[in-house]
Amino acid sequence: MYDHVMHVFLVLFLLFLYLDIAYAVQLYVDDEVDLRVYRREVPPSNIGNNTNFLMIRELKFEQLSLFPASYKRSLRAMRESSDTDVVCVANRIKTPERLKEFLFSLPVNIYLSRRLYQHVSDEPLDQSVLNEHGEVKSLPHLFSHYRNSLLVVAPTVSYGPFLDRQLEKVSNDNKLFRDGTNYYDTMYHMFRKKRADFLLGFPAEIYRHQQQLPIQYRVYDIADAPKYVIGHWMCNNTLKSREFLQRFNAHIMQVYQSKEYYDAHLKWLPETAQKKTKIYLDEVLGKLISQTP
């Protein structure tokens, strides 16, 4: 009798354990350093993993499973998921294409928009590709002039709707593709080693690398580009995901009002970028908080 009761108890325990795992939020992570930060093996090292670490810590009552995977594999997991799965990736920009297929959280982080970096050993850009403010008129115009130059890009990454549209008009002959995991760091190092002539980089990421190995670059803004981009959690479109994102958004509204959240952005930036980022944070968060009932 005792053995029978214990057997039933064990079966029920394993069933509940299975259900817990089945309904866990699956967060796919395409950067090894980010994964170690989320597992609390190393401290945060940039805006992205610092802000997401705050959110993961805040989600302490959620079942959260971390999966190391490329972005391509993450997309496949979201598309092939069942109705009971919650599958997400962090640090994604909203685009019209993605909005047709996936759900998005409230903003998790804000980055000053990508700028065009060039090696200082190369000749400065010809005035014909710049406007009166010294900004690159457009990427297609740039590469119609520099037909033999290379820009390192990640094909599965969105650069934001504005730059995505411009990149579509740039010939693949001018692109050096890099995909897979850790693409931010890999693209930077390919550029640093002069395997490419240009890099579209976030100022925060370039600053982080320059702290480790001081190298100066020539830098240009892209005319009419947005001043900042916003990163979100992007999840598969299921009822369970909608329910999760409601809880997620309730948590992040609390995080917005903490000093830690601002610090998670500002401490990774040079002073000039800190001031701009704080202005944009105040602008974006002020609107969100004012709209909350």
N, C-alpha and C positions, 0 to 999 in steps of 0.2 A: 504493500500500500504506500509506504513512504517513498519507495523508488518510483512508483507511478506518479505521485504528486510532484516529486523533484523533476521527473521527466517533463511533465506538463509545464511546470514553472520555467524550465530551461527553454522549452519550445516558445513559450510566450515571450520570454526575455529576448530571445534571438529575433522573434518577429518584430517586437518593438524597436530593437536595435536596427533591424533592416529598414523599418519605416522611417526611423530618424534619419538614416543615411539617405534613403530615397527622397525625402523631402528637404534635405539639406540644400542650402544655397551653394551652388558650385561657382567659384570665382576662378576663371582661367587667367593665368599670369604669364606674359611673354617675355619677362625680364628676370634674370636670375637674381640680381641684387634686390629687386622689388620683392621677390618671393621670400628671400631671407629676412627682409625687413618685416613683412607681414607675419612671418613665423617667429618674430622676436629674436632672431639669431644675431642680427646686426642692427645698429641704430639707423634711423632714416637718413637719407643722403641727398634728397632733392625735393622739389615741390610736390611732384607726383606721388612718390611713395610716402612722404610725410603726411600729406592730407588724407591719403587712403588709409594709412595706418591709424589715424585718428578715428576714421569711420569704422574700421574693422574693430577697433577697441570699443567703440560705442555700441556695436552690434553684439554685445556680450551674451545676450539671451537668444541669439540666432545660432542655428547649426550652420557653420560655414566651413566648406571644404575647399582647399586650395589645390589647383591643378596646374603644374608647369606645362605650357603648351604654346606653340606659335599662334599668331592671330588667325591664320588660315584654319588651323585645327579648332580654334575657339568658335569660329563662324560655323564650321561643320557641326560642332556639338550643339550650338544653339538651333541650327536648322533641323537637326535630326532628333531633338529632344522630345520627350513625351509631354502630355498636358500637365503632368504632376511635377515636372522638373523646373527648377529655377537655375538658369545658366547665365552668367554675367561676365563681362570684362570691364576693367576700369580704364579711365583716361581716354574716353572716346568723344570725339567732336560730333555734334548733331549735323547730319547732312540730309538733304531731301531723300536720297536713296535709302539711307539707313532708317529714317523715320517711317518709311513704308513697311518695314519688316520687323523692327525691333522697338523696345520700350526704353525710355531714358529716365534717369533720376534727375533730381534738381542738381544744379552745379556743385561739383566737388572741388574743383580747382580752377584757377585762372592763370594763364600764361600771357606775357607780352608776346605779340605775334612774331612769327618767324621773320628773320631778316636774311638778306643775301650776304654770305661771307666769301671773301676772296683772299688769296695769298698776297701778302704785302710785297713779295718778290716779283709778282706779276705787274704789268703796266696797269695803272688805274683805268677804269672803264672809260671808253670813248664818250665824249660829251653828247654824241648823237643818240645814245641809248638812255640818257638821263633827261629829266625835266628841269625846269628852272629852280626847283628845290633840291636838286642833286639826288632825286629818287629815280630808281629804275622805272622807266615808263611802263614796261610789262615784260614778263618772261619770254613770250613769243618774240617780241621786238628785240630783246637782248640776244636771243640765240639765232635770230635771222642775221645778226651782225657777227656774232662769234660762232660761226658754223662748225668749227672743229673743237669747241670746248665741251667739257663734260660737267654735268650736275649730278651729284650722287643723290638718289631718291630711294624710298621704300615703296614699292608698288601697291602694297595692301594697306598703307597708312593714308588717312585723310589729312590733308594740309589745311582743311577748312574749305568751304564751298568756293570762296573767292580764288584761292591759289589752285585748288583742284581744277577749276575751269581753265586757268591759264596753263597749267601743266599738261592738260589734254592737248593743247595746241602746240606743244613743244615736241619736236621729233624725238623718237626713241634713240636716234643716232647721237643725241646730245645728253642722253641719260645713262648713268651707271647705276644699275639696279642692285639693291641689297635688301634681302628679305629674311624672314626667320625670327629668331629670338635676339634680344639685346640689340635691336637695330639702331637705336639712338647712338649708343657708344660705338658700334661697328662703323656706322656711316661717318661719325666724327673722325675716327682714326684713319679711315680710308682717305678722307679729305686732308687730314693733317699730314699724311704721308705723300700727299700730292698725286694720288691716283685719280683725283677729280679736281677740276678748276674752281668749282663753286659748291657751296653747301647752303641749303635753306635751314637755318638753325634757330631754335629758341634761344634768346639771350641768356636765360637762366642756365641752360645746358652748356652753352659755350663758356660762360663764367665758371661753372663747376670744373670743367676740364682745364681752364686756364689757371685755376687755383692749384691744380696738381702738377701742371707743366706749363709754365708761362710762355705763351706764344701769342703774338699780336697778329690780328687779321684786319683787312680793310672790310668795312661793312656798309651796306646800303639798305635803305628802306625800299619797299615796293610801293609804287604810287597807288593810292586809294585802297590799300589793304586795310582790313580792320585793325584797330589798335591792340586788340587782345582776342584770345580764343578761350573757350570754356570747355573743360573736361567733365564728363559725366560717367556714371556707371551705365552700361548698355546691356540690356537683358533680353532673353527670348520673350516672345509675345504670348504669354499664357496667363490664365487667371491667377495661378500661384505667383507668377512674377509680378503681376499688378498688386497683389496683396503685399508681397515683400517690399516693393518699391514705396508703397504707402507708409510702411513702418520705417523704411530707410529715410524717406523724406522728412518724417516727423523727427527722427534722430538728428538729421543734419541741420534742421532749423535751430536746434539747440546748440550744435557745434558752431554754427555761424557766429554766435554771439560771444564766443570764448576768445580770450587773448591767444590761446594756443593755435587757433585756426589762422589768425593773422600771422603769427610767428612762423607757422609752417610754410607760408609763402615768402615772407620778407627776409628771413635769415639766410636764404640761399641766393640772394641777389646783391649786386653792388648798390651803393647808396642811391644813385640816380634812378635805377630801375625800381628800387623800393618805393620811392615817392609816387611814381606812375602807377605801380601795381596797387598801392593802397587806395589811390583815387578810384581806380577801376573796381576794386573790391567793394569800396563804400557804395559805388554807383549800382553795381549788380545786386549786392546783398540788401541795400536799402530798398530797392524795388520789390524784392522777394518778400522781405519782412513786412513791408507796408501792405502787401496783398494778402497776408495771412489773417484769417478772421480772428 
